[in-house]
């Protein structure tokens, strides 16, 4: 088994975060530092920062194998990190009885829909831009929204030394618009708007593919339905 999957299935972190640990040289197998792509064999001792990672042994029942998938309406001020040393981290905020982690991020100053799971296998499938998973946001800005601004945002903006992918925009108020993205660069909408002289005053994510925020109140979470899971990743047969 690839060591990133081994670490994820042990409940330590997501597979993506495990890759970051590997790149940082914080993972060893039988005392040797390993990097991305390494595999852990039966009987190998895997350690992260010197601490042994122990594989979880689950009872062979359907209930024991069922992973957690939830939708949270994240409030402003909550940070999307699994680091318990960070005040206001999302894991402590949700306080779920099982080990979970966020799928992607929603910056501290933003609110709205974010998904969390205990299944590290699905994280990269949802986050990969090439899979074209749509994320819809409602955005408030400090100046009147113009047709030129909306067209420029939709066409693409240079941020982080790259052009953002074409997206859909729509005016919803004098000082507000909606935007649908298929990528998730760091603080993407705020930086895109800033390129046109706009400052984002409020940002709320309301949809990820077929999963909608709907009437979920700020700070509340719910389990995803089977239909929502199938809509997110229709090619999957096991959850």
C-alpha positions in Angstrom: 0.0 0.0 0.0 1.3 3.5 -0.8 2.4 5.1 2.4 0.2 8.2 1.9 -2.9 6.0 1.8 -1.6 4.0 4.8 -1.3 7.2 6.8 -4.7 8.5 5.7 -6.5 5.2 6.5 -4.9 5.2 9.9 -6.9 8.4 10.5 -3.9 10.7 10.9 -4.8 13.1 8.1 -6.0 13.3 4.5 -4.0 11.7 1.7 -3.2 15.1 0.4 -1.8 16.2 3.8 0.2 12.9 3.9 1.8 13.8 0.6 2.9 17.1 2.2 4.4 15.2 5.2 6.3 13.0 2.8 7.7 16.0 0.8 8.8 17.6 4.1 10.8 14.5 5.0 8.7 13.8 8.1 7.8 10.2 7.3 10.0 7.1 7.8 9.6 3.4 7.1 11.7 1.2 9.2 13.8 4.1 10.2 14.5 5.4 6.7 13.1 8.7 5.5 10.8 8.2 2.5 9.2 10.4 -0.1 6.1 10.5 -2.3 5.4 7.2 -4.0 6.9 5.0 -1.2 5.0 1.9 -0.3 4.5 0.3 3.1 4.5 -3.5 3.2 3.0 -5.8 5.9 5.2 -5.6 9.0 6.8 -2.3 8.1 7.0 0.4 10.8 5.7 3.7 9.6 6.4 6.8 11.6 5.5 10.5 11.3 7.7 12.9 13.2 9.0 9.9 15.1 5.6 8.6 16.2 4.4 5.2 15.1 1.4 5.3 12.7 -0.8 2.4 13.6 -3.3 1.1 11.0 -6.9 1.0 12.2 -8.4 -2.5 12.5 -12.1 -2.4 11.6 -14.6 -5.1 12.3 -15.8 -6.8 9.1 -19.3 -5.3 9.2 -20.9 -2.8 6.8 -21.4 -0.3 9.6 -17.7 -0.4 10.7 -16.6 0.3 7.1 -18.9 3.2 6.5 -17.0 6.5 6.1 -18.2 9.9 7.2 -19.3 12.5 4.6 -20.7 15.8 5.9 -21.6 19.3 4.7 -20.9 22.2 7.0 -22.0 25.8 6.7 -18.7 27.3 7.9 -18.8 30.6 9.7 -16.4 33.4 9.2 -13.4 33.0 11.6 -13.1 29.2 11.4 -9.9 28.0 9.8 -9.9 25.0 7.5 -7.0 23.1 9.1 -6.7 19.8 11.1 -4.1 21.4 13.3 -5.6 21.4 16.8 -3.0 24.1 17.8 -4.8 26.6 15.6 -7.5 28.5 17.4 -10.8 28.1 15.7 -9.7 25.1 13.6 -12.5 23.4 11.7 -12.0 20.0 13.3 -12.6 21.3 16.8 -15.4 23.4 15.6 -17.3 20.4 14.1 -16.3 18.2 17.1 -17.3 15.0 15.3 -16.7 11.8 17.2 -14.7 10.3 14.3 -11.5 11.6 12.7 -12.5 13.8 9.8 -10.8 16.5 7.6 -11.9 19.1 5.2 -12.0 18.5 1.4 -10.2 21.6 0.2 -10.3 25.0 1.9 -12.5 28.0 2.4 -10.5 30.9 3.7 -11.0 32.2 7.3 -12.7 35.4 6.1 -15.3 33.5 4.0 -18.3 31.4 4.9 -20.5 28.8 3.5 -20.4 25.2 2.2 -17.4 23.0 2.8 -17.4 19.2 2.8 -15.6 17.0 5.4 -14.9 13.3 5.3 -13.0 10.5 7.0 -12.3 8.9 3.5 -8.9 10.1 2.2 -9.5 8.3 -1.1 -12.0 10.8 -2.4 -10.3 14.1 -1.5 -8.0 14.4 -4.6 -10.8 13.2 -6.9 -13.0 16.2 -5.8 -10.2 18.7 -5.7 -8.6 18.1 -9.1 -9.4 21.0 -11.4 -9.4 18.6 -14.4 -12.4 16.9 -13.0 -14.4 20.1 -13.4 -16.2 20.0 -10.1 -18.3 23.3 -9.9 -18.2 25.5 -6.9 -20.6 28.4 -6.7 -20.2 31.6 -4.7 -22.2 34.7 -3.8 -19.9 37.7 -3.5 -20.4 41.2 -2.1 -18.0 43.9 -3.3 -17.4 47.6 -2.4 -18.3 49.0 -5.8 -21.2 48.7 -8.2 -20.9 45.6 -10.4 -20.5 46.4 -14.1 -20.8 44.3 -17.2 -17.2 44.9 -18.0 -16.2 43.6 -14.6 -18.3 40.4 -14.9 -17.0 39.8 -18.4 -13.4 40.2 -17.3 -13.8 37.9 -14.3 -15.4 35.3 -16.6 -12.7 35.4 -19.2 -9.9 34.8 -16.8 -7.5 36.8 -14.6 -3.8 36.5 -14.0 -3.1 35.6 -10.4 -0.4 33.5 -8.8 1.6 33.8 -12.1 -1.1 32.0 -14.0 -4.4 32.7 -15.8 -7.5 31.5 -14.0 -9.8 29.2 -16.0 -12.9 30.7 -17.7 -15.8 30.7 -15.4 -19.5 31.9 -15.2 -20.5 35.1 -13.6 -23.9 36.8 -13.0 -25.0 40.1 -11.4 -27.4 39.5 -8.4 -27.4 43.0 -6.9 -25.9 46.4 -7.4 -23.0 45.4 -5.2 -23.2 41.6 -5.6 -22.6 38.8 -8.1 -22.4 35.1 -8.3 -19.4 33.2 -9.7 -19.0 29.5 -10.6 -15.5 28.1 -10.6 -14.0 24.7 -11.5 -10.7 25.4 -9.7 -9.7 26.5 -6.3 -6.6 28.7 -6.1 -5.7 30.3 -2.9 -8.0 33.3 -2.2 -8.9 33.1 -5.9 -12.1 35.3 -6.0 -10.6 38.0 -3.8 -7.5 38.3 -6.0 -9.5 38.1 -9.2 -11.7 41.0 -8.0 -8.7 43.0 -6.8 -7.3 42.9 -10.3 -10.2 45.0 -11.4 -10.0 47.4 -8.4 -12.8 45.7 -6.4 -12.6 44.6 -2.8 -14.6 41.6 -1.6 -16.7 42.5 1.4 -18.6 39.2 1.8 -18.0 35.8 0.2 -20.3 32.7 0.7 -20.0 29.4 -1.1 -23.4 28.0 -1.7 -22.8 24.9 -3.9 -20.3 22.2 -4.7 -21.5 20.3 -7.8 -24.9 18.9 -6.8 -24.5 19.6 -3.0 -26.2 22.8 -2.0 -26.0 24.9 1.1 -29.8 25.5 0.9 -31.3 26.1 4.4 -28.3 24.8 6.4 -27.8 27.5 9.1 -24.3 29.0 9.7 -22.4 26.7 12.0 -24.6 23.7 11.4 -23.6 20.5 9.5 -25.4 17.5 8.1 -24.6 14.1 6.6 -24.5 13.9 2.8 -27.3 11.8 1.2 -26.6 8.8 -0.9 -27.8 10.8 -4.0 -25.4 13.6 -3.2 -22.5 11.2 -3.0 -23.4 9.6 -6.3 -23.7 13.0 -7.9 -20.3 14.1 -6.6 -18.4 11.1 -7.9 -20.7 9.0 -10.2 -18.0 6.6 -11.2 -17.5 5.4 -7.6 -19.2 2.3 -6.4 -17.8 2.1 -2.9 -18.0 4.7 -0.2 
